[in-house]
């Protein structure tokens, strides 16, 4: 298993120093798909390639202003954005882009769930097309019901992944969103194992792993049953002034939980 941190570019040095395998950066801010100037991208690309650890995964995919569902969707702009994002991710060694984008996919009043579903399918097929050229997978991120009104559970994400039915689109399990929903269990990850491409986690209250009560040993035991051993990123808040300490202890906590799960027969 590779262990990573969702963080901004300014935190890359401390993430590397504390022993993590990779950093998960934001698409919009770091791959800058809306910026077409070659020189600007060349400078940004050089900075990403010079980081002290790889940026294997990206999140914050589609900005809220670029609507995915509803009556104001610009398909040409979305297609160009997706193609640019995945192409640039591949240029810097990216493997996965997380598709949460709650603001962009939010179901607006007067727009049916069926219409939104068709639009999601269209977008995901654009992602699948771009995967064929780049090898970068887009992982659907189900978001809890308090943050988005569309596509909430791991099971729903898996169903949509299977409906697309193409290798460039997979699913993500985020333990924070699963807990926040209050209706999912770790068994849902096993039931969706065929679709799983990435995992996000945090401790209770979305704090750093090891500072709360979340059972990461149980999570890793579940991932083992699901035959998943690729990457897991922490997506959490840190205590002010304690970033380095909490990053180091979080990694130790996760590795201990992972080791415990691997040794259990």
Phi, psi and omega per residue, in radians:
X1 nan 2.386 3.037
X2 -1.782 2.388 -3.030
X3 -1.943 2.239 -3.091
X4 -2.348 3.016 -3.083
X5 -2.276 2.267 2.964
X6 -1.366 2.015 -3.053
X7 -2.811 2.871 3.073
X8 -1.365 2.877 -3.080
X9 -1.006 -0.601 -3.091
X10 -1.156 -0.296 -3.119
X11 -1.689 0.031 -3.054
X12 -1.025 -0.713 -3.088
X13 -1.097 -0.815 -3.123
X14 -1.237 -0.566 3.055
X15 -1.083 -0.759 3.112
X16 -1.167 -0.774 -3.090
X17 -1.093 -0.518 -3.124
X18 -1.566 0.084 2.920
X19 1.723 0.144 -3.132
X20 -1.272 2.750 -3.059
X21 -1.468 -0.520 -3.081
X22 -2.790 2.923 3.057
X23 -2.064 2.508 3.098
X24 -1.880 1.920 -3.061
X25 -1.760 3.008 3.118
X26 -1.539 2.404 3.130
X27 -1.102 -0.959 -3.004
X28 -1.058 -0.690 -3.068
X29 -1.458 -0.517 -3.030
X30 -1.896 -0.601 3.068
X31 -1.576 -0.208 3.075
X32 0.662 1.039 -3.082
X33 -1.114 -0.371 3.136
X34 -1.456 -0.107 3.124
X35 -1.720 2.121 -3.065
X36 -1.774 -0.197 -3.111
X37 -1.145 2.097 -3.072
X38 -1.045 -0.669 -3.105
X39 -1.174 -0.642 3.126
X40 -1.150 -0.792 3.108
X41 -1.153 -0.687 3.137
X42 -1.032 -0.706 3.128
X43 -1.183 -0.767 3.129
X44 -1.134 -0.755 3.128
X45 -1.038 -0.761 3.126
X46 -1.063 -0.698 3.126
X47 -1.138 -0.697 3.135
X48 -1.187 -0.705 3.138
X49 -1.229 -0.357 -3.133
X50 -1.571 -0.009 -3.134
X51 -1.074 2.687 -3.118
X52 -1.347 0.010 3.041
X53 -2.677 2.754 -3.044
X54 -1.264 2.640 3.001
X55 -1.810 1.465 -3.028
X56 -1.441 -0.421 -3.097
X57 -2.323 2.695 3.137
X58 -2.365 2.619 3.036
X59 -2.281 -2.833 -3.109
X60 0.854 1.042 -2.954
X61 -1.241 -1.275 -3.032
X62 -1.813 2.155 3.139
X63 -1.162 2.668 -3.068
X64 -1.026 -0.496 -3.117
X65 -1.254 -0.314 -3.130
X66 -1.749 1.553 -2.944
X67 -1.194 2.423 3.095
X68 -1.744 -0.594 3.115
X69 -2.119 2.810 3.111
X70 1.803 -3.066 -3.038
X71 -1.420 -0.151 -3.014
X72 -1.959 0.661 -3.121
X73 -1.500 2.258 3.073
X74 -1.805 1.681 -3.036
X75 -1.141 -0.629 3.135
X76 -1.123 -0.742 3.129
X77 -1.164 -0.694 3.119
X78 -1.134 -0.764 3.134
X79 -1.047 -0.802 -3.140
X80 -1.124 -0.717 3.140
X81 -1.078 -0.837 -3.126
X82 -1.081 -0.836 -3.119
X83 -1.072 -0.724 -3.141
X84 -1.177 -0.776 -3.111
X85 -1.069 -0.831 -3.101
X86 -1.219 -0.639 3.107
X87 -1.110 -0.773 -3.126
X88 -1.244 -0.622 3.054
X89 -1.014 -0.785 -3.138
X90 -1.091 -0.645 -3.114
X91 -1.100 -0.474 -3.117
X92 -1.887 0.263 3.063
X93 1.566 0.232 3.123
X94 -1.208 2.497 3.137
X95 -2.013 -0.562 -3.034
X96 -2.350 2.392 2.917
X97 -2.062 2.228 -3.118
X98 -1.521 2.212 3.127
X99 -1.790 1.492 2.965
X100 -1.662 -1.333 2.971
X101 0.884 0.875 -3.066
X102 -1.014 -0.685 -3.134
X103 -1.171 -0.635 -3.117
X104 -1.323 -0.535 -3.079
X105 -1.742 -0.041 -3.100
X106 -0.928 2.318 3.132
X107 -1.336 2.110 -3.098
X108 -1.571 2.722 -3.132
X109 -1.061 2.361 3.134
X110 1.558 -0.012 3.141
X111 -1.994 2.251 -3.026
X112 -1.386 2.716 3.071
X113 -1.074 -0.585 3.131
X114 -1.161 -0.726 3.094
X115 -1.120 -0.756 3.133
X116 -1.120 -0.674 3.132
X117 -1.065 -0.759 3.117
X118 -1.087 -0.669 3.122
X119 -1.197 -0.665 3.068
X120 -1.092 -0.751 3.111
X121 -1.060 -0.736 3.118
X122 -1.058 -0.850 -3.124
X123 -1.056 -0.783 -3.099
X124 -1.138 -0.531 3.055
X125 -1.246 -0.526 3.009
X126 -1.131 -0.692 3.089
X127 -1.111 -0.726 3.133
X128 -1.133 -0.654 3.068
X129 -1.087 -0.774 -3.123
X130 -1.164 -0.582 3.086
X131 -1.024 -0.662 -3.098
X132 -1.086 -0.419 3.122
X133 -1.696 -0.395 -2.972
X134 -2.059 -0.457 -3.055
X135 1.360 0.118 3.132
X136 -1.583 2.166 -3.109
X137 -1.538 2.426 2.991
X138 -1.753 2.153 -3.116
X139 -1.852 2.069 3.123
X140 -1.146 2.268 3.095
X141 -1.900 1.853 2.996
X142 -1.122 2.322 -3.102
X143 -1.947 2.547 -3.084
X144 -1.132 2.788 -3.009
X145 -1.153 -0.279 3.125
X146 -1.460 -0.271 -3.082
X147 -1.894 -0.412 -3.091
X148 -2.692 2.585 -3.099
X149 -1.790 0.353 -3.116
X150 -2.567 2.243 3.019
X151 1.188 1.502 -2.938
X152 -1.889 -0.553 -2.951
X153 -1.997 2.785 3.074
X154 -1.006 -0.688 3.126
X155 -1.108 -0.711 3.113
X156 -1.160 -0.708 3.099
X157 -1.102 -0.700 3.117
X158 -1.137 -0.711 3.130
X159 -1.093 -0.711 3.118
X160 -1.189 -0.687 3.084
X161 -1.023 -0.812 -3.139
X162 -1.158 -0.576 3.111
X163 -1.165 -0.720 3.059
X164 -1.101 -0.813 3.005
X165 1.152 0.579 -3.130
X166 -2.290 2.566 -2.989
X167 -1.161 -0.320 -3.116
X168 -1.414 -0.081 -3.136
X169 -2.160 2.115 3.132
X170 -2.301 -2.885 -3.047
X171 -2.144 2.814 3.108
X172 -2.248 2.532 3.005
X173 -1.981 2.174 3.110
X174 -2.056 1.995 -3.028
X175 -1.159 -0.496 3.093
X176 -1.131 -0.856 -3.139
X177 -1.130 -0.638 3.105
X178 -1.095 -0.781 3.113
X179 -1.145 -0.733 -3.094
X180 -1.127 -0.627 3.093
X181 -1.130 -0.651 3.121
X182 1.274 0.245 -3.087
X183 -2.267 0.045 -3.099
X184 -1.989 2.747 3.074
X185 -2.270 2.922 3.104
X186 -1.076 -0.412 3.096
X187 -1.065 -0.459 3.114
X188 -1.145 -0.501 3.085
X189 -1.173 -0.743 3.133
X190 -1.121 -0.717 -3.137
X191 -1.150 -0.374 -3.120
X192 -1.919 0.317 -3.008
X193 -1.031 -0.559 -3.103
X194 -1.151 -0.299 -3.072
X195 -1.867 -0.143 -2.913
X196 -1.318 2.187 3.132
X197 -2.107 -0.279 -3.059
X198 -2.834 2.758 -3.135
X199 -2.387 2.401 2.957
X200 -2.000 2.558 3.085
X201 -2.596 2.891 3.043
X202 -2.772 3.128 3.013
X203 -1.651 -3.137 3.140
X204 -0.976 2.421 -3.094
X205 1.316 0.234 -3.098
X206 1.037 0.593 3.062
X207 -1.578 3.075 -3.126
X208 -1.111 2.400 3.105
X209 -0.926 2.358 -3.124
X210 1.699 -0.123 -3.136
X211 -1.790 -0.038 -3.095
X212 -2.328 -2.541 -3.017
X213 -2.014 0.085 -3.101
X214 -1.154 2.425 -3.067
X215 -1.581 1.529 -3.126
X216 -1.271 -0.445 3.060
X217 -1.084 -0.715 3.101
X218 -1.151 -0.678 3.099
X219 -1.059 -0.844 -3.109
X220 -1.181 -0.565 3.044
X221 -1.108 -0.676 3.100
X222 -1.165 -0.789 3.129
X223 -1.079 -0.618 3.084
X224 -1.113 -0.755 3.103
X225 -1.113 -0.530 3.127
X226 -1.459 0.010 -3.127
X227 1.039 0.641 3.110
X228 -1.867 2.177 -3.122
X229 -2.609 0.703 -3.059
X230 -1.676 -1.465 -3.089
X231 -2.417 2.644 2.977
X232 -2.445 2.226 3.134
X233 -1.914 2.420 2.997
X234 -1.528 2.350 3.093
X235 -2.226 1.738 -2.956
X236 -2.712 3.008 3.013
X237 -1.744 2.707 -3.122
X238 -2.096 2.614 3.071
X239 -1.141 2.350 -3.111
X240 -0.984 2.244 3.120
X241 1.438 0.006 -3.075
X242 -2.071 0.340 -3.039
X243 -0.995 -0.915 -3.078
X244 -1.095 -0.765 -3.136
X245 -1.110 -0.807 -3.088
X246 -1.262 -0.560 3.047
X247 -1.110 -0.790 -3.131
X248 -1.127 -0.774 -3.112
X249 -1.246 -0.572 3.110
X250 -1.134 -0.741 3.126
X251 -1.132 -0.738 3.104
X252 -1.080 -0.732 3.118
X253 -1.070 -0.829 -3.115
X254 -1.153 -0.721 -3.134
X255 -1.163 -0.623 3.091
X256 -1.161 -0.753 3.126
X257 -1.141 -0.687 3.098
X258 -1.112 -0.811 3.118
X259 -1.055 -0.696 3.112
X260 -1.079 -0.753 -3.132
X261 -1.160 -0.655 -3.117
X262 -1.215 -0.480 -3.096
X263 -1.551 -0.147 -3.138
X264 -1.516 2.212 -3.135
X265 -1.882 nan nan
